[in-house]
Each structure stands twice: as structure tokens, then as C-alpha cells.
């Protein structure tokens, strides 16, 4: 069947929603017009083997004149961006989030001035209940504290009272709608105490809702109506070990749900309080290792499943520890300070990459040993790549090595061109075969030459690519090595000599934007190292030993 564009809804009277819908259709076109089932399949299934988003929901998102829930839109936008091979998938998702939020703001603003006529009518009995209805048994004077509604009205006759009232209406509309949603959910979950406690655990993430959650846990709330406004009140910062934690929690849930255990039963069997289990569950926190061991014994897990749980725990724990060490590093350090922290017995081709570790020591690669004579500095623009290269170059010069500089774009490396041990400086957008070969001809095991290259992606297909490939294959014998820096999204594997640089399995990541950035330095990385926003001068160093170290790059 030939792929076809889908019919677009009539949204002429909703310009913001129309723009969002049009952009979504255009993204599907860029992705090759995948079918609804193809999008569904790519999104995958959850831990209970349900589709995360079914194909009818995908069609509704494109064809219905309604604003889709953000969770569904986010998933569809991400899938389409991946199909379209967007260079920045997360940026594309963020773009749709901005469009979605604009529609929400416009909807809330309009509804706050013109609320639905039947917004306060409770379905079924005709009674009037609003989002500030207190839980049964609570005194009416506590209504304001439970709902957050402004208790005082502007004094009659006050100037601009109408404008102030409208502003208050807009604020109260969104706020009270959220209160109504919480009250209704608590009322519906009243008979399932475990589910209620999990839900109220999420509510308590926001300090402004703690008292309301406490009241809803003590007495069953009355029904409340609400307008259905979306809220981000309960969003929490992404954990640096998000991937590891999600995987661990999913496995725990599979075992728990298969055996139909409540959190109360888990407390009785493991000796770990149900409140602790619920907190770990609702806040995506890392459980204590002892709790996992007790859970494993309770579930009578096979040895391989027991080992898997503990392995996931170790991975999450390591990711959190890595992040903790990163935040404890100095925010700024000079080259001279860092140079004084090096090992005085370091070999000639040792290069200063950064300062880190528990005792704050200078670290870097020995370009004269390893699996390949190379070191890669990868990161987005303005992450400090060139500064890191200058540090490496200066440390090599201080140790007596010779350098050949390659700067196809403006780079602070060019300021080193006049140094005595710099044998050449290539500042064109191409690197000639004969020129580089001549510069490296003076190299020997006793007098090595290191090529230091900025913006390496520009020179991926340069004339000197064969010389560079030979350097990466025979540099140890010939006394040559390569240090290159480039944008993690632009260093293409299509250039053979660049691919060979990855064989060194070492490098420095600066403010990585993707969880696969570690491929360039020979180590698997996850969400724990992703840096939003950019933090220039902060990096992750891998020296080929399988360990990722947080470092500060000297200025």
C-alpha cells in the first residue's frame, strides 16, 4: 500500500493548535509518511505488555481537532524525529513542547475569562461542586488552605478591580482545576489503599499539595468537578541514573504484579517499610541494596534474576556516584594549577586533559601507549573543545614533544603557531597529503610529533586522509600521534580515518548532549552524563580502562 498523507482537521479558529497540527503533519512527511501502526510499533510496549500509544490514538492525534495529551504527543514526535533522522531529536521534541505549551496558555487564558457554562455542574445529580469542595468531615474554614484559592476579593470601588479580578480568575482556573483532579482521583482510589498511597506520594512531591494529600489520606474526599487543565506541578528533575532506575523499577514491578503483592505485604515479608517502597516507587529513587536482597529472597528469584537485579542496582548506584563526583569538582582552575598536580614522572607524550578524582589530581592520556596513538575530544559548539585542545597542546610542548597544528576554522590553537616546537600550522579548510607527510617526516621515536586538530569533522574527507590513516595504524613505531576535537553530532563514521581514531578507546566528552556520545571515546554512556544546559569546562574523561571520570578542564 502506498503511504498517503492524512486528512488535517479544520482548525481555522484555533491558530496555535493549527500550527502545532501542521508541524506534526510536516514532520510525518519528513519521516516518510509512516503508518499509525508503524509509529505504534516503534513506540513499543510497557512493562505490562500494553502498547504505550495505540494506532487509533496516533490517528486521533493527527486528525481530531483537539489538543492531544503531552505524553502522547511527545512519544509520537520523538518517533517521527528518529524516522526522519533529525540531527537533534531532543531539540525537535522540545520544539513541539513549546508549541503545545503555547496552545495550553491560550486555552487557559480563554477559559479563565469564558469558562464553560456547565463547568460547575456535577454530572448525574445536578448539585454544584467545585474544585474547592473540602474532604468530608473537614471544617469549611479549611477550604482555602486545601485549595489555595484566594480568600479575599478586591474592595469595591478599587481602581482596576475588574482587571485584578480577571487575573485572579485566570490563576484560580488552572489551580483549582488541578485541585479537582487530585480530589476526584483520591475519591476513586479510596478502596485501593496501596494505589491511593502511591498516588498521594506523587502529590506530595510539590510542597504546596502536602497538606491536601494528608487530608485526602485521612478521610474520603467528596466529588469535585474540574475543567481538565494539564499541569506540570508534579514533574521532578530527571535523575542522572534515569535509564538504570527505570529498568530496575520495571523489573521489580514485573515480579510484584505477577504475584499480586501489595506494599503492605512487601513490608511484612521484607522488613522494609511500605512507606519506603512507595517513596522509591513514586520518586524514582534508588532502593537500598539490602531491600533488593530481601525482595529477591521474598520472591524466591532464580540466581540469574537475583544477579540481574543487583547488577541494575550497581549500575544505577555508579551513575549517581559519578554525578555526585561531578558536582564536587572545582568550577574553575588555571593551567598552571592543574600542571602542578601532574605526576612528575609522566612520559613525554602524556597530555593534560583535566583535573578530577577524590584527591584532585591531573589526568590525561599517554599518547605513546594504548590501542591506538589517538585521543578524541568531543562535544557540542561552545562546550570548551578548543580550550581543552590548547591545554593538551601546551602540556605536550612543556614535555618536549613537537606539534603539527590543523585548524580549518578560527581556533585559539593558532596562537601557538610561533612556538619553537611547532613544526607546522595548517589553517585551511583542507589538509594536503604532501604537506602533512612532510611535517611528519621529522618524527621519530626519540623526537615524536603529535598532530593536534580542531574541528576535525571539516577535514573528514581531506587530501591527507591516507596519511592520517597510516598515522593511526603505525604511529607507535613512527613516533607520531593524533589528538582531534569535533562536534559529537558531526564526527561522521563515514570517514574511515575518523573511525580508526575510535579504536584508541579513550577521550574527553564535554557537555555531551546524547547518551550515545561515549561511542567516540570507547565507553557506553547513559543519561547520567547528558548535560542540559551546556557547562563549558566540565567533562567526562575515559582513559581506556572502562571507567568514566568527571573532570574540570583548565582555562
N, C-alpha and C positions, 0 to 999 in steps of 0.2 A: 504494500500500500504506500502511495506517495504521501510524504509528510505535507500537511496543509496548515496554514495559519488558522488560528481560532477566531471566532466572532468576538468582537470587542463590545462591551456593554455601552449603553448610552449614558454618558456622564457629563453632558454638556453643562449642566447646572452645578457640577462639583469639580471645578478646575484642578484642585490639588489632588483629588482622588483620580481624576482622569490622567494627570501627568504620571502618577505612580503606576496606573494600569498600562499606559502606553509604554513606559520604560520597561515594564515587565515583559510585555509582548515583544519589544525590540530585543531584549536580552535572549528570549527564547529563539528568535530568528538568528541571532549571532551564534547560538548554541546548535544550530542545525535543525530546529523545529522538532525536538524530541517529543514523543507521545507522553500522555499523562502517566501511563503505566511505566514507561521508561524512567520518568522522573521519580515515581514512587519507588521503583526498584533500587535506584541509586541512593535514595534517602535511607532505605533499609528498614529493619525491624528493631523493636525494642527488646528488653530482656524477657518479656512475656510472649515474644514471637508475634506481636501485633505490628502492622505497618505503622511507621511513625507518621506518615501522611498518606492516606489512600488516594486512589486515582480520581475519585469523584471530588474530593477536596481540592485536588490540583486544578481540575477543570473549573470548580466554583471560584477559585482564586483569580482565574483569568477572565471568566465570563459573567460573574454576578456583579451587580452594581453596588457591592458592599465592601467595606474595608475588611480585609482578612486579618485574623489574629497574627500578631507579630511572629510568634513561634513558627507558624506555618509558612509565612512569607519569608522568614529568614532561611528556613530549610530549602525552600524552592529556589530562592535567589542564589544560595550557595551552590546548589547542584547545577544550576544553569551556568553560573560563572565558571565552574570546573569544566563543564562540557564545552564552553566557549574558549577555554584555555586562557582566561584572563590572567594577566601578569600579576595582578594584586586581587586575589579572591576576597580577602578580608576587607579591602578598600571598597570593593563592589557591594559587599553586604552592608557596610557602613553607609554607603550612598543610599541604599534602599531604606535603611533605618531612618535616615534624615527625612526622606520623602514621607515615610509612614508617620513619623512624629509630627510633620507639618500638617497632615490630614487630621491627626488626633487633636492638635491645638486648635485647628479651625472648627472641628466638630464640637469640642468642649466650649469654645467661645460662643458659638451659635446657640448651643443648647442651654448655656447659662443665662442667656437673655430670652430665649424662646423655648423653655422646656416642654416636653411632650405633655399634651392635655391630660392624659391618663397616667402620668408618671407616678402619682402617689396613690393610685387605686390598687388595692391588693386584689389579685385575681382570685375569684371564687366566692368571697364573702362580701365584697363591696365596702369593707372597712378601710379606713385610711391609716396606713402605717408608713412611716418614712424611715430613712436610714439611721435616725437617731433614737428609734424605739429601744428603750433600755431592756436588758435581760429581765425575765420575770423575777420579781422579788426585790429588785433594786429600787431605791427611792428615786423619785423623779428629779430631785435636785442634782443627782449624779449624771443626768443625761449629758450635760455639756462636757463633763470630764470624759465620758465614754466616747463621745462622738467627735470632739474637737470643734464643735460648731461655735461660732462667735455668739456670746450670750447677749451682748449689748447691741441695741440698734442705735443709729445716729440720732441725736436730738433733733426734734422737729425744728425746722427753720434754719438749720445749719447750712451754710453755703456748700454747694456741690454735693448735697446729701444724696441726690439721685445717682451721681457718678460713683460715690463711695458704696452705695447700696448695690449697684450693678457689679462693681469689683468684688464685693463680698459674695454676691450670688455666684460669680464665676468660680471663686475659690471653694465655696461650700459645695458646689455641684460636684466637682471632681472628688473632693474629700469625703463628702457624705455618701457618694456612690460606692466608694471603696469600703466604707464602714458597713454599708448594707450588704455588700458581697460577703464580708467576713462573718457578719451575724447570720446570714442565711446558710453559709457553709457550716458554721458551728452547729446550727439548729439541725441541719440534715445529718451531721455526723454524730449526733448526741449518743446514739445507741451503740456506736462502734468506738469504744474508749481509746483503743490504740490509734485508730485513724484520726480521732479528734486531737489527741495529744501530739501526733505528728504535725497536723495542720497548724495547731496553735504554736508549736515550736517554730514553724516558719514565720508566723505572725510576729512572734517576739523578736525577730531579727531587727525590727525597727523599734527604737525605744518609745516612739510616740504611741505604739499599739500594745505595749506590755500590759498596762492596766486593763485594757479592754479584753485581752486574751485571758488574764487571770479571772476576770468576772465571768467570761463565757465558759471557763472550765468549771466554775463552781455551780452555776445554775444555767439551765437550758434557756437560751435566748428566744424571744418572740420572733415571728417572721418579720422580715423587712423587705421593702422593695428598693430597687436601685436601677439606675439608667444604663449600667453596663460599661462604664468608663474603664478603659485599660489603665493599669497603674504599674509603676516600676518601684513601688515602695519597698518591696522585699528583695530586690536584687542585691547580691553581695559581690564583693570583688572576686574575680577569678583566682582560684588557688594556683600557686606556682606548680602544684602537682596535680592539676585538674585531671589530666588523662589517666594518671595512675589511680587517683582516688575514684573516679567514675568506674573504672574497670573493677577495682576492689569491691566497691559498693554493689555493683551489678552481680558479681559472683555471690556475695553474701545474701543478696535478695533472692537469687535463684534457689539457694538452699533453704532459706527461710520460708519462702512462699510454697515451695514444693511440700514442705512438712506442715504448712499452715500454722506456724508458730506466731504467737503474739509476743510483744516486747515484754509483757509480764512473765510469760513462760520462759523467755530467754533469761530474764533476771533470776528466776528460780533455778534454772539449770546451770547457768554460768557463774552466778555470784556477782555479776556485773549489773549495776542498777539499770532499770528500764529507762530512766531519765538520761543516763549516759548513752545508751544505744540510740535513743531518739535524737539526742543532740548530734551525735556523729552522723546519723542518717539525714537529718534536716539541714545541717550546716555544712555538709560535705567535708567534715573534719576527719583526720586520721585516727582510727580507733587505737587504743593501747594494744601493744603486741600480745600481752597476756590475755586480753579479751578475745583475740582471734584464736589463740591456742585453746581457750576454754570453749569457744564456739565450735572449733574443729572436733574436740572430744565429744561435745554435746551432739553433734550431727553424725558422729562415727564416720568421718570422711576417710576415704581411701588415702593411702600415703601420698600418691601423686597430687590429689586435690589439696591435701594439707600443705604440701610443699609449694603448690601454686599460690595459695593464699598468703603464705609467709613471704614468698618471692615478690608478690604485688605490694605487700606492706613495706618490704625493704626498698623497693623502687620508689614508692611514694615518700618514704622517710628520707631517702637520699636526695630526692628532688627538693624537699622542704629544707634540708640542711644546706644544700647548695645555694638556695635563695637566701637563707639566713646569713651565710658567709658573705654573699654578695653585698648585702645591706650593711655589713660591718666594715667594709673596706673604706679607706680614706677617699674622699671625693676629689682630691687634688694632690698631686705630688710632682716635684720637679725631676728632670732627668738626672741632675747631679745627686739628688737624694736617692733616687732609685739605683743609680750606678754604684753608690757606696754600699748597697745591700747585696751586691752580687757575690758569688764565690770567687775569691781572688785566683783560685787555681783553674778557673774555667778555660776551656780550649780556645784557640784563636777564632774559630768560626762560631763561637757562642754569641747569640744575639739577644738583646734585652727586649722582651715583649711586654712585660707588665710586672706589677708588684701584687702579691697576694699571699695566701696561706695564713695559718694561725700566728706565725711569728713574723709576718710581714717581710717576706724575702723577695728578691728579684728573680724572676723566672723567664726562661726563653729556650729556644731550640739550639742544639748543636748541629749546624748545617754540614758538618763533616762526618756525621754518622746517621744511622737510621735506615729506613727502607728506600728513601729517595732523597736526593740533595735539594729539597724544596721546603718552603713554608708558605702557607696561604693566609692572607688577612682578608676576611670577607665581612661585608656589612653594607647597609644602605648608604645613600648620599648623606653627608653631614654627620656621620657616626664617628668620625675621627680616624678613618683609614690612613690618610696621608700623614697625620701626626704619628701614628704607630709606625709607619714606614720610616719616617725621619729618625725616630728613636732607634729602630733596628739598624739603620744605616750608620748612625753616629756610634753605636756600640761596636759595630764591626770595624769601623775606621779606628776607633780607640784601641782595638785589639791588634791592629796591624794588617787587616785584610784590605784588598783592593776592591773597588766597586765600579760597575758599569751601570749607569742610571738610564732608565727608559721612562719618559714622561710624555705620552701622547697628548695630554691635556695639561693646563696650568697646574703646577704642583709645587709645594714647598721643598720637594726633593731637589729642584733645580738650584736652590740656594747652596747646595753642597758641591756644585759642579767644579768650583775652583779649588777644592781640596786636593792636596798633593797625591793622595792615593786613589783618586777618581780617574780611571783610565779613559772614560768616555761618558758623554751625556747625550742621549738621543731624545730630541724634543719634537719630533714629527709624528703625524698620525699613522706612520708606517715604520717598520723596523727592517732595515735592509739586511739581506743574508750576508753579503761580503763585509759590511761594516761591523756587524756583531761578531762575525767569525774572527775578524782582525783584532777586535777589542779583547776577545777571549784567548787569543794566541799567546799572550804573555803569561797565562795562568800555568801554575804547576802545583804539585803537592806542597812545596815549600812556600810558594807565593800565590795563594789562591785568589780567584776573582769571583765575586758574587754579583749577579745581575739583580738589581733592585728595581722592580717595575710597578708603577702606579697605573690605575685604570686599565688593567690587563685585558678586560673584555674588548677594548678598542683594538688591541693587537692580536686578537684571536686568530685572524687569517693573514697575518703579516708575512712578508717575504722571508723573514728569518725563522719561520716556524720549524723548519728541519733542524736548524742549529739549536733551537730551544729543546726540541725533542731529543736530540743527541745529548744535550747537557743533562736532561733529566734521566737519561739511561746510563751515561758514563761519567757523570760529574765527579763521583768519588775518586776515580782513577786520574782524571784530568785536572783536578783542583778547581772545579767550578761548582757553583750552586745558584739557586734562584729563589728570590723572595718576591712574591707578587701580591697585589691587592686589587680587589674589584668588588663590584656590586653583587651581592649574593643572588639577585634575580637575573643578572645579565651574564654571569660567568657561564657560558654555554658549554655543555658536554659535546657539542658538535665539533669543537676544535680539538683534534687529537692531542696536541701538546698540552693543552689546559687539563684535559682528562688525566694525563700522566702525572700532573702535579698532585692530583688527589692521592696518588699512591704513597705519598710521604706520610699520610695519616696523621697530620699534625697541622695546627694553625690557630688563628685567633679570630673569634667571632665578635663583632662589635654591634651591639643593639640589634640582634637578629630579629627579623620580622616574621619568619616562618619556622615551624617546628622541624622542617627538613633541612635547615641551614647547615646542620652538623655534617651533612654528607661531604661537604668540601674539606672538612678537617678530619675525616675518618672516624667519626663517632656518632652514634644515634642520639638525637636530642628530642626533647618534648616541649610541652607548653611552659615548663618551668623556666626556660631561658628566654622566651619571647619577650621583647621589650617594647611596650607601648606606654608613653611616647618614647622617642629616641633619648638615650642617655649617653652623649658623647664622652669618650674616655673610659667607659666601663665595658669590659669584655669578658669572654669565656675562652680560656686557653686549654688546648689539648696538645700534649707533647708525645703522643703515640703510645701512652701507657694505659689507655682506656679510661682515664679519669679526667673529668671536666673541672677546671679550676676557675673561680671568679677572680679577676684581676682588675687593677686600675692601671690605665695606660698613662705614663708620664706625659706632661705637657711640653 
